[in-house]
Amino acid sequence: MSWERPETFEEWFEKCGKPYEAAVVANGGTPWTEDPEKRAATAQRLGLPADTDPTELRRALWERRSKRSNA
């Protein structure tokens, strides 16, 4: 069985992002998108405002990773 890389952010989030965050919560953790300090640090690394919506931060990370893997 092979795994196909999702082609869009929306596909990735449904297939990988949501299940990962659910697993973090189920194991007593806090997803980075729910932690204001981690969210702000991620935004800063991406050159985005600290108050950027978590979904947009996820999208920016996904796009950056997709560009690297397609290079």
N, CA, C and O atoms as a Maestro MAE file, in Angstrom:
{
 s_m_m2io_version
 :::
 2.0.0
}

f_m_ct {
 s_m_title
 :::
 protein
 m_atom[284] {
  # First column is atom index #
  i_m_mmod_type
  r_m_x_coord
  r_m_y_coord
  r_m_z_coord
  i_m_residue_number
  s_m_chain_name
  s_m_pdb_residue_name
  s_m_pdb_atom_name
  i_m_atomic_number
  :::
  1 25 0.845 -1.178 0.000 1 A "MET " " N  " 7
  2 3 0.000 0.000 0.000 1 A "MET " " CA " 6
  3 2 0.889 1.239 0.000 1 A "MET " " C  " 6
  4 15 1.798 1.354 0.822 1 A "MET " " O  " 8
  5 25 0.631 2.157 -0.911 2 A "SER " " N  " 7
  6 3 1.443 3.367 -0.981 2 A "SER " " CA " 6
  7 2 0.660 4.560 -0.462 2 A "SER " " C  " 6
  8 15 -0.571 4.574 -0.471 2 A "SER " " O  " 8
  9 25 1.394 5.545 -0.018 3 A "TRP " " N  " 7
  10 3 0.791 6.757 0.499 3 A "TRP " " CA " 6
  11 2 0.999 7.863 -0.517 3 A "TRP " " C  " 6
  12 15 2.123 8.115 -0.952 3 A "TRP " " O  " 8
  13 25 -0.083 8.520 -0.892 4 A "GLU " " N  " 7
  14 3 0.014 9.617 -1.840 4 A "GLU " " CA " 6
  15 2 0.012 10.937 -1.084 4 A "GLU " " C  " 6
  16 15 -0.837 11.182 -0.227 4 A "GLU " " O  " 8
  17 25 0.979 11.776 -1.419 5 A "ARG " " N  " 7
  18 3 1.073 13.093 -0.801 5 A "ARG " " CA " 6
  19 2 -0.134 13.929 -1.231 5 A "ARG " " C  " 6
  20 15 -0.421 14.027 -2.424 5 A "ARG " " O  " 8
  21 25 -0.841 14.531 -0.275 6 A "PRO " " N  " 7
  22 3 -1.969 15.401 -0.635 6 A "PRO " " CA " 6
  23 2 -1.503 16.538 -1.546 6 A "PRO " " C  " 6
  24 15 -0.417 17.089 -1.365 6 A "PRO " " O  " 8
  25 25 -2.331 16.876 -2.518 7 A "GLU " " N  " 7
  26 3 -1.962 17.908 -3.482 7 A "GLU " " CA " 6
  27 2 -2.336 19.308 -3.044 7 A "GLU " " C  " 6
  28 15 -1.757 20.279 -3.531 7 A "GLU " " O  " 8
  29 25 -3.287 19.437 -2.139 8 A "THR " " N  " 7
  30 3 -3.703 20.759 -1.678 8 A "THR " " CA " 6
  31 2 -3.608 20.830 -0.157 8 A "THR " " C  " 6
  32 15 -3.572 19.808 0.527 8 A "THR " " O  " 8
  33 25 -3.569 22.043 0.348 9 A "PHE " " N  " 7
  34 3 -3.555 22.238 1.796 9 A "PHE " " CA " 6
  35 2 -4.790 21.619 2.426 9 A "PHE " " C  " 6
  36 15 -4.701 20.960 3.462 9 A "PHE " " O  " 8
  37 25 -5.936 21.827 1.806 10 A "GLU " " N  " 7
  38 3 -7.188 21.317 2.360 10 A "GLU " " CA " 6
  39 2 -7.148 19.792 2.478 10 A "GLU " " C  " 6
  40 15 -7.572 19.230 3.488 10 A "GLU " " O  " 8
  41 25 -6.632 19.123 1.433 11 A "GLU " " N  " 7
  42 3 -6.502 17.661 1.489 11 A "GLU " " CA " 6
  43 2 -5.545 17.254 2.604 11 A "GLU " " C  " 6
  44 15 -5.825 16.322 3.358 11 A "GLU " " O  " 8
  45 25 -4.418 17.954 2.709 12 A "TRP " " N  " 7
  46 3 -3.444 17.638 3.758 12 A "TRP " " CA " 6
  47 2 -4.064 17.802 5.138 12 A "TRP " " C  " 6
  48 15 -3.892 16.945 6.005 12 A "TRP " " O  " 8
  49 25 -4.794 18.912 5.345 13 A "PHE " " N  " 7
  50 3 -5.351 19.177 6.660 13 A "PHE " " CA " 6
  51 2 -6.354 18.099 7.057 13 A "PHE " " C  " 6
  52 15 -6.365 17.656 8.205 13 A "PHE " " O  " 8
  53 25 -7.189 17.678 6.123 14 A "GLU " " N  " 7
  54 3 -8.160 16.626 6.423 14 A "GLU " " CA " 6
  55 2 -7.472 15.286 6.694 14 A "GLU " " C  " 6
  56 15 -7.856 14.558 7.608 14 A "GLU " " O  " 8
  57 25 -6.459 14.971 5.898 15 A "LYS " " N  " 7
  58 3 -5.808 13.662 5.988 15 A "LYS " " CA " 6
  59 2 -4.781 13.584 7.121 15 A "LYS " " C  " 6
  60 15 -4.616 12.533 7.740 15 A "LYS " " O  " 8
  61 25 -4.095 14.694 7.389 16 A "CYS " " N  " 7
  62 3 -2.978 14.663 8.347 16 A "CYS " " CA " 6
  63 2 -3.135 15.645 9.510 16 A "CYS " " C  " 6
  64 15 -2.936 15.278 10.668 16 A "CYS " " O  " 8
  65 25 -3.486 16.875 9.203 17 A "GLY " " N  " 7
  66 3 -3.522 17.923 10.218 17 A "GLY " " CA " 6
  67 2 -4.542 17.685 11.320 17 A "GLY " " C  " 6
  68 15 -4.205 17.723 12.504 17 A "GLY " " O  " 8
  69 25 -5.785 17.441 10.933 18 A "LYS " " N  " 7
  70 3 -6.834 17.216 11.932 18 A "LYS " " CA " 6
  71 2 -6.554 15.979 12.786 18 A "LYS " " C  " 6
  72 15 -6.642 16.055 14.012 18 A "LYS " " O  " 8
  73 25 -6.217 14.834 12.167 19 A "PRO " " N  " 7
  74 3 -5.929 13.661 12.997 19 A "PRO " " CA " 6
  75 2 -4.753 13.877 13.957 19 A "PRO " " C  " 6
  76 15 -4.779 13.398 15.091 19 A "PRO " " O  " 8
  77 25 -3.720 14.600 13.501 20 A "TYR " " N  " 7
  78 3 -2.571 14.855 14.364 20 A "TYR " " CA " 6
  79 2 -2.995 15.700 15.576 20 A "TYR " " C  " 6
  80 15 -2.658 15.373 16.714 20 A "TYR " " O  " 8
  81 25 -3.726 16.774 15.326 21 A "GLU " " N  " 7
  82 3 -4.150 17.620 16.439 21 A "GLU " " CA " 6
  83 2 -5.066 16.862 17.395 21 A "GLU " " C  " 6
  84 15 -4.973 17.035 18.610 21 A "GLU " " O  " 8
  85 25 -5.946 16.028 16.859 22 A "ALA " " N  " 7
  86 3 -6.831 15.227 17.710 22 A "ALA " " CA " 6
  87 2 -6.018 14.274 18.583 22 A "ALA " " C  " 6
  88 15 -6.339 14.076 19.755 22 A "ALA " " O  " 8
  89 25 -4.973 13.687 18.016 23 A "ALA " " N  " 7
  90 3 -4.119 12.778 18.785 23 A "ALA " " CA " 6
  91 2 -3.363 13.527 19.880 23 A "ALA " " C  " 6
  92 15 -3.213 13.011 20.987 23 A "ALA " " O  " 8
  93 25 -2.893 14.723 19.589 24 A "VAL " " N  " 7
  94 3 -2.194 15.535 20.595 24 A "VAL " " CA " 6
  95 2 -3.129 15.795 21.773 24 A "VAL " " C  " 6
  96 15 -2.746 15.615 22.929 24 A "VAL " " O  " 8
  97 25 -4.354 16.219 21.474 25 A "VAL " " N  " 7
  98 3 -5.333 16.516 22.521 25 A "VAL " " CA " 6
  99 2 -5.693 15.240 23.288 25 A "VAL " " C  " 6
  100 15 -5.777 15.254 24.517 25 A "VAL " " O  " 8
  101 25 -5.906 14.141 22.563 26 A "ALA " " N  " 7
  102 3 -6.277 12.874 23.208 26 A "ALA " " CA " 6
  103 2 -5.202 12.386 24.170 26 A "ALA " " C  " 6
  104 15 -5.491 11.662 25.123 26 A "ALA " " O  " 8
  105 25 -3.969 12.784 23.915 27 A "ASN " " N  " 7
  106 3 -2.859 12.372 24.781 27 A "ASN " " CA " 6
  107 2 -2.510 13.439 25.818 27 A "ASN " " C  " 6
  108 15 -1.441 13.401 26.426 27 A "ASN " " O  " 8
  109 25 -3.425 14.393 26.011 28 A "GLY " " N  " 7
  110 3 -3.258 15.391 27.057 28 A "GLY " " CA " 6
  111 2 -2.396 16.580 26.682 28 A "GLY " " C  " 6
  112 15 -2.038 17.380 27.546 28 A "GLY " " O  " 8
  113 25 -2.059 16.709 25.418 29 A "GLY " " N  " 7
  114 3 -1.216 17.820 24.986 29 A "GLY " " CA " 6
  115 2 -2.019 18.993 24.451 29 A "GLY " " C  " 6
  116 15 -3.249 18.970 24.399 29 A "GLY " " O  " 8
  117 25 -1.287 20.004 24.061 30 A "THR " " N  " 7
  118 3 -1.882 21.194 23.465 30 A "THR " " CA " 6
  119 2 -1.269 21.391 22.086 30 A "THR " " C  " 6
  120 15 -0.054 21.545 21.968 30 A "THR " " O  " 8
  121 25 -2.096 21.389 21.037 31 A "PRO " " N  " 7
  122 3 -1.553 21.637 19.706 31 A "PRO " " CA " 6
  123 2 -0.870 23.006 19.660 31 A "PRO " " C  " 6
  124 15 -1.308 23.941 20.331 31 A "PRO " " O  " 8
  125 25 0.190 23.121 18.878 32 A "TRP " " N  " 7
  126 3 0.927 24.383 18.823 32 A "TRP " " CA " 6
  127 2 0.021 25.533 18.400 32 A "TRP " " C  " 6
  128 15 0.259 26.681 18.777 32 A "TRP " " O  " 8
  129 25 -1.013 25.236 17.624 33 A "THR " " N  " 7
  130 3 -1.916 26.292 17.160 33 A "THR " " CA " 6
  131 2 -2.770 26.858 18.288 33 A "THR " " C  " 6
  132 15 -3.352 27.933 18.146 33 A "THR " " O  " 8
  133 25 -2.846 26.148 19.397 34 A "GLU " " N  " 7
  134 3 -3.606 26.612 20.560 34 A "GLU " " CA " 6
  135 2 -2.707 27.253 21.619 34 A "GLU " " C  " 6
  136 15 -3.200 27.734 22.640 34 A "GLU " " O  " 8
  137 25 -1.421 27.263 21.388 35 A "ASP " " N  " 7
  138 3 -0.458 27.847 22.324 35 A "ASP " " CA " 6
  139 2 -0.012 29.202 21.777 35 A "ASP " " C  " 6
  140 15 0.705 29.252 20.777 35 A "ASP " " O  " 8
  141 25 -0.426 30.309 22.418 36 A "PRO " " N  " 7
  142 3 -0.115 31.635 21.888 36 A "PRO " " CA " 6
  143 2 1.383 31.888 21.668 36 A "PRO " " C  " 6
  144 15 1.759 32.526 20.684 36 A "PRO " " O  " 8
  145 25 2.227 31.405 22.557 37 A "GLU " " N  " 7
  146 3 3.668 31.627 22.407 37 A "GLU " " CA " 6
  147 2 4.234 30.873 21.205 37 A "GLU " " C  " 6
  148 15 5.014 31.421 20.426 37 A "GLU " " O  " 8
  149 25 3.837 29.623 21.065 38 A "LYS " " N  " 7
  150 3 4.315 28.832 19.928 38 A "LYS " " CA " 6
  151 2 3.766 29.376 18.613 38 A "LYS " " C  " 6
  152 15 4.466 29.406 17.601 38 A "LYS " " O  " 8
  153 25 2.514 29.803 18.639 39 A "ARG " " N  " 7
  154 3 1.903 30.381 17.443 39 A "ARG " " CA " 6
  155 2 2.633 31.643 17.023 39 A "ARG " " C  " 6
  156 15 2.921 31.830 15.841 39 A "ARG " " O  " 8
  157 25 2.937 32.519 17.986 40 A "ALA " " N  " 7
  158 3 3.643 33.770 17.686 40 A "ALA " " CA " 6
  159 2 5.057 33.491 17.179 40 A "ALA " " C  " 6
  160 15 5.528 34.159 16.259 40 A "ALA " " O  " 8
  161 25 5.731 32.514 17.768 41 A "ALA " " N  " 7
  162 3 7.089 32.164 17.328 41 A "ALA " " CA " 6
  163 2 7.070 31.620 15.902 41 A "ALA " " C  " 6
  164 15 7.946 31.939 15.098 41 A "ALA " " O  " 8
  165 25 6.078 30.806 15.596 42 A "THR " " N  " 7
  166 3 5.956 30.259 14.235 42 A "THR " " CA " 6
  167 2 5.684 31.383 13.249 42 A "THR " " C  " 6
  168 15 6.277 31.426 12.172 42 A "THR " " O  " 8
  169 25 4.795 32.285 13.612 43 A "ALA " " N  " 7
  170 3 4.491 33.425 12.736 43 A "ALA " " CA " 6
  171 2 5.746 34.256 12.484 43 A "ALA " " C  " 6
  172 15 6.005 34.670 11.354 43 A "ALA " " O  " 8
  173 25 6.510 34.495 13.521 44 A "GLN " " N  " 7
  174 3 7.730 35.284 13.376 44 A "GLN " " CA " 6
  175 2 8.713 34.600 12.419 44 A "GLN " " C  " 6
  176 15 9.296 35.257 11.557 44 A "GLN " " O  " 8
  177 25 8.896 33.293 12.567 45 A "ARG " " N  " 7
  178 3 9.793 32.555 11.668 45 A "ARG " " CA " 6
  179 2 9.345 32.628 10.216 45 A "ARG " " C  " 6
  180 15 10.164 32.604 9.298 45 A "ARG " " O  " 8
  181 25 8.019 32.719 10.020 46 A "LEU " " N  " 7
  182 3 7.474 32.788 8.667 46 A "LEU " " CA " 6
  183 2 7.380 34.223 8.145 46 A "LEU " " C  " 6
  184 15 7.007 34.447 6.994 46 A "LEU " " O  " 8
  185 25 7.719 35.187 8.997 47 A "GLY " " N  " 7
  186 3 7.633 36.585 8.592 47 A "GLY " " CA " 6
  187 2 6.210 37.105 8.552 47 A "GLY " " C  " 6
  188 15 5.896 38.015 7.786 47 A "GLY " " O  " 8
  189 25 5.347 36.524 9.380 48 A "LEU " " N  " 7
  190 3 3.942 36.917 9.427 48 A "LEU " " CA " 6
  191 2 3.641 37.588 10.766 48 A "LEU " " C  " 6
  192 15 4.379 37.399 11.733 48 A "LEU " " O  " 8
  193 25 2.562 38.372 10.829 49 A "PRO " " N  " 7
  194 3 2.193 39.006 12.099 49 A "PRO " " CA " 6
  195 2 1.879 37.958 13.175 49 A "PRO " " C  " 6
  196 15 1.394 36.868 12.873 49 A "PRO " " O  " 8
  197 25 2.159 38.302 14.409 50 A "ALA " " N  " 7
  198 3 1.951 37.373 15.529 50 A "ALA " " CA " 6
  199 2 0.495 36.949 15.667 50 A "ALA " " C  " 6
  200 15 0.210 35.867 16.180 50 A "ALA " " O  " 8
  201 25 -0.422 37.789 15.214 51 A "ASP " " N  " 7
  202 3 -1.842 37.461 15.353 51 A "ASP " " CA " 6
  203 2 -2.432 36.778 14.112 51 A "ASP " " C  " 6
  204 15 -3.649 36.761 13.933 51 A "ASP " " O  " 8
  205 25 -1.578 36.222 13.265 52 A "THR " " N  " 7
  206 3 -2.055 35.513 12.074 52 A "THR " " CA " 6
  207 2 -2.917 34.330 12.486 52 A "THR " " C  " 6
  208 15 -2.586 33.613 13.431 52 A "THR " " O  " 8
  209 25 -4.011 34.129 11.786 53 A "ASP " " N  " 7
  210 3 -4.935 33.032 12.057 53 A "ASP " " CA " 6
  211 2 -4.198 31.692 11.998 53 A "ASP " " C  " 6
  212 15 -3.383 31.482 11.100 53 A "ASP " " O  " 8
  213 25 -4.471 30.789 12.936 54 A "PRO " " N  " 7
  214 3 -3.785 29.503 12.941 54 A "PRO " " CA " 6
  215 2 -3.894 28.728 11.625 54 A "PRO " " C  " 6
  216 15 -2.941 28.067 11.213 54 A "PRO " " O  " 8
  217 25 -5.038 28.806 10.973 55 A "THR " " N  " 7
  218 3 -5.187 28.108 9.695 55 A "THR " " CA " 6
  219 2 -4.229 28.681 8.660 55 A "THR " " C  " 6
  220 15 -3.661 27.937 7.860 55 A "THR " " O  " 8
  221 25 -4.047 29.992 8.670 56 A "GLU " " N  " 7
  222 3 -3.119 30.608 7.721 56 A "GLU " " CA " 6
  223 2 -1.672 30.252 8.044 56 A "GLU " " C  " 6
  224 15 -0.844 30.130 7.141 56 A "GLU " " O  " 8
  225 25 -1.366 30.084 9.326 57 A "LEU " " N  " 7
  226 3 -0.022 29.632 9.695 57 A "LEU " " CA " 6
  227 2 0.214 28.210 9.197 57 A "LEU " " C  " 6
  228 15 1.273 27.908 8.645 57 A "LEU " " O  " 8
  229 25 -0.767 27.345 9.392 58 A "ARG " " N  " 7
  230 3 -0.647 25.971 8.891 58 A "ARG " " CA " 6
  231 2 -0.446 25.974 7.377 58 A "ARG " " C  " 6
  232 15 0.398 25.253 6.846 58 A "ARG " " O  " 8
  233 25 -1.244 26.808 6.690 59 A "ARG " " N  " 7
  234 3 -1.161 26.879 5.228 59 A "ARG " " CA " 6
  235 2 0.230 27.356 4.792 59 A "ARG " " C  " 6
  236 15 0.813 26.800 3.862 59 A "ARG " " O  " 8
  237 25 0.757 28.375 5.458 60 A "ALA " " N  " 7
  238 3 2.083 28.899 5.114 60 A "ALA " " CA " 6
  239 2 3.154 27.825 5.310 60 A "ALA " " C  " 6
  240 15 4.057 27.690 4.485 60 A "ALA " " O  " 8
  241 25 3.054 27.067 6.397 61 A "LEU " " N  " 7
  242 3 4.007 25.981 6.629 61 A "LEU " " CA " 6
  243 2 3.876 24.904 5.556 61 A "LEU " " C  " 6
  244 15 4.879 24.400 5.051 61 A "LEU " " O  " 8
  245 25 2.643 24.555 5.211 62 A "TRP " " N  " 7
  246 3 2.408 23.540 4.190 62 A "TRP " " CA " 6
  247 2 2.978 23.996 2.846 62 A "TRP " " C  " 6
  248 15 3.637 23.222 2.151 62 A "TRP " " O  " 8
  249 25 2.723 25.254 2.486 63 A "GLU " " N  " 7
  250 3 3.224 25.770 1.213 63 A "GLU " " CA " 6
  251 2 4.747 25.775 1.187 63 A "GLU " " C  " 6
  252 15 5.350 25.439 0.168 63 A "GLU " " O  " 8
  253 25 5.367 26.149 2.285 64 A "ARG " " N  " 7
  254 3 6.833 26.158 2.350 64 A "ARG " " CA " 6
  255 2 7.378 24.742 2.185 64 A "ARG " " C  " 6
  256 15 8.347 24.534 1.454 64 A "ARG " " O  " 8
  257 25 6.774 23.783 2.847 65 A "ARG " " N  " 7
  258 3 7.214 22.400 2.740 65 A "ARG " " CA " 6
  259 2 6.985 21.859 1.330 65 A "ARG " " C  " 6
  260 15 7.823 21.136 0.791 65 A "ARG " " O  " 8
  261 25 5.853 22.213 0.743 66 A "SER " " N  " 7
  262 3 5.542 21.743 -0.614 66 A "SER " " CA " 6
  263 2 6.529 22.285 -1.621 66 A "SER " " C  " 6
  264 15 6.920 21.570 -2.544 66 A "SER " " O  " 8
  265 25 6.938 23.523 -1.468 67 A "LYS " " N  " 7
  266 3 7.926 24.112 -2.384 67 A "LYS " " CA " 6
  267 2 9.265 23.392 -2.270 67 A "LYS " " C  " 6
  268 15 9.930 23.141 -3.276 67 A "LYS " " O  " 8
  269 25 9.655 23.064 -1.047 68 A "ARG " " N  " 7
  270 3 10.927 22.359 -0.827 68 A "ARG " " CA " 6
  271 2 10.899 20.958 -1.419 68 A "ARG " " C  " 6
  272 15 11.864 20.528 -2.050 68 A "ARG " " O  " 8
  273 25 9.797 20.249 -1.217 69 A "SER " " N  " 7
  274 3 9.740 18.867 -1.684 69 A "SER " " CA " 6
  275 2 9.565 18.781 -3.191 69 A "SER " " C  " 6
  276 15 9.842 17.739 -3.785 69 A "SER " " O  " 8
  277 25 9.111 19.862 -3.821 70 A "ASN " " N  " 7
  278 3 8.956 19.872 -5.270 70 A "ASN " " CA " 6
  279 2 10.171 20.444 -5.979 70 A "ASN " " C  " 6
  280 15 10.227 20.456 -7.209 70 A "ASN " " O  " 8
  281 25 11.132 20.913 -5.221 71 A "ALA " " N  " 7
  282 3 12.319 21.538 -5.823 71 A "ALA " " CA " 6
  283 2 13.294 20.510 -6.360 71 A "ALA " " C  " 6
  284 15 14.341 20.873 -6.897 71 A "ALA " " O  " 8
  :::
 }
 m_bond[283] {
  # First column is bond index #
  i_m_from
  i_m_to
  i_m_order
  :::
  1 1 2 1
  2 2 3 1
  3 3 4 2
  4 3 5 1
  5 5 6 1
  6 6 7 1
  7 7 8 2
  8 7 9 1
  9 9 10 1
  10 10 11 1
  11 11 12 2
  12 11 13 1
  13 13 14 1
  14 14 15 1
  15 15 16 2
  16 15 17 1
  17 17 18 1
  18 18 19 1
  19 19 20 2
  20 19 21 1
  21 21 22 1
  22 22 23 1
  23 23 24 2
  24 23 25 1
  25 25 26 1
  26 26 27 1
  27 27 28 2
  28 27 29 1
  29 29 30 1
  30 30 31 1
  31 31 32 2
  32 31 33 1
  33 33 34 1
  34 34 35 1
  35 35 36 2
  36 35 37 1
  37 37 38 1
  38 38 39 1
  39 39 40 2
  40 39 41 1
  41 41 42 1
  42 42 43 1
  43 43 44 2
  44 43 45 1
  45 45 46 1
  46 46 47 1
  47 47 48 2
  48 47 49 1
  49 49 50 1
  50 50 51 1
  51 51 52 2
  52 51 53 1
  53 53 54 1
  54 54 55 1
  55 55 56 2
  56 55 57 1
  57 57 58 1
  58 58 59 1
  59 59 60 2
  60 59 61 1
  61 61 62 1
  62 62 63 1
  63 63 64 2
  64 63 65 1
  65 65 66 1
  66 66 67 1
  67 67 68 2
  68 67 69 1
  69 69 70 1
  70 70 71 1
  71 71 72 2
  72 71 73 1
  73 73 74 1
  74 74 75 1
  75 75 76 2
  76 75 77 1
  77 77 78 1
  78 78 79 1
  79 79 80 2
  80 79 81 1
  81 81 82 1
  82 82 83 1
  83 83 84 2
  84 83 85 1
  85 85 86 1
  86 86 87 1
  87 87 88 2
  88 87 89 1
  89 89 90 1
  90 90 91 1
  91 91 92 2
  92 91 93 1
  93 93 94 1
  94 94 95 1
  95 95 96 2
  96 95 97 1
  97 97 98 1
  98 98 99 1
  99 99 100 2
  100 99 101 1
  101 101 102 1
  102 102 103 1
  103 103 104 2
  104 103 105 1
  105 105 106 1
  106 106 107 1
  107 107 108 2
  108 107 109 1
  109 109 110 1
  110 110 111 1
  111 111 112 2
  112 111 113 1
  113 113 114 1
  114 114 115 1
  115 115 116 2
  116 115 117 1
  117 117 118 1
  118 118 119 1
  119 119 120 2
  120 119 121 1
  121 121 122 1
  122 122 123 1
  123 123 124 2
  124 123 125 1
  125 125 126 1
  126 126 127 1
  127 127 128 2
  128 127 129 1
  129 129 130 1
  130 130 131 1
  131 131 132 2
  132 131 133 1
  133 133 134 1
  134 134 135 1
  135 135 136 2
  136 135 137 1
  137 137 138 1
  138 138 139 1
  139 139 140 2
  140 139 141 1
  141 141 142 1
  142 142 143 1
  143 143 144 2
  144 143 145 1
  145 145 146 1
  146 146 147 1
  147 147 148 2
  148 147 149 1
  149 149 150 1
  150 150 151 1
  151 151 152 2
  152 151 153 1
  153 153 154 1
  154 154 155 1
  155 155 156 2
  156 155 157 1
  157 157 158 1
  158 158 159 1
  159 159 160 2
  160 159 161 1
  161 161 162 1
  162 162 163 1
  163 163 164 2
  164 163 165 1
  165 165 166 1
  166 166 167 1
  167 167 168 2
  168 167 169 1
  169 169 170 1
  170 170 171 1
  171 171 172 2
  172 171 173 1
  173 173 174 1
  174 174 175 1
  175 175 176 2
  176 175 177 1
  177 177 178 1
  178 178 179 1
  179 179 180 2
  180 179 181 1
  181 181 182 1
  182 182 183 1
  183 183 184 2
  184 183 185 1
  185 185 186 1
  186 186 187 1
  187 187 188 2
  188 187 189 1
  189 189 190 1
  190 190 191 1
  191 191 192 2
  192 191 193 1
  193 193 194 1
  194 194 195 1
  195 195 196 2
  196 195 197 1
  197 197 198 1
  198 198 199 1
  199 199 200 2
  200 199 201 1
  201 201 202 1
  202 202 203 1
  203 203 204 2
  204 203 205 1
  205 205 206 1
  206 206 207 1
  207 207 208 2
  208 207 209 1
  209 209 210 1
  210 210 211 1
  211 211 212 2
  212 211 213 1
  213 213 214 1
  214 214 215 1
  215 215 216 2
  216 215 217 1
  217 217 218 1
  218 218 219 1
  219 219 220 2
  220 219 221 1
  221 221 222 1
  222 222 223 1
  223 223 224 2
  224 223 225 1
  225 225 226 1
  226 226 227 1
  227 227 228 2
  228 227 229 1
  229 229 230 1
  230 230 231 1
  231 231 232 2
  232 231 233 1
  233 233 234 1
  234 234 235 1
  235 235 236 2
  236 235 237 1
  237 237 238 1
  238 238 239 1
  239 239 240 2
  240 239 241 1
  241 241 242 1
  242 242 243 1
  243 243 244 2
  244 243 245 1
  245 245 246 1
  246 246 247 1
  247 247 248 2
  248 247 249 1
  249 249 250 1
  250 250 251 1
  251 251 252 2
  252 251 253 1
  253 253 254 1
  254 254 255 1
  255 255 256 2
  256 255 257 1
  257 257 258 1
  258 258 259 1
  259 259 260 2
  260 259 261 1
  261 261 262 1
  262 262 263 1
  263 263 264 2
  264 263 265 1
  265 265 266 1
  266 266 267 1
  267 267 268 2
  268 267 269 1
  269 269 270 1
  270 270 271 1
  271 271 272 2
  272 271 273 1
  273 273 274 1
  274 274 275 1
  275 275 276 2
  276 275 277 1
  277 277 278 1
  278 278 279 1
  279 279 280 2
  280 279 281 1
  281 281 282 1
  282 282 283 1
  283 283 284 2
  :::
 }
}
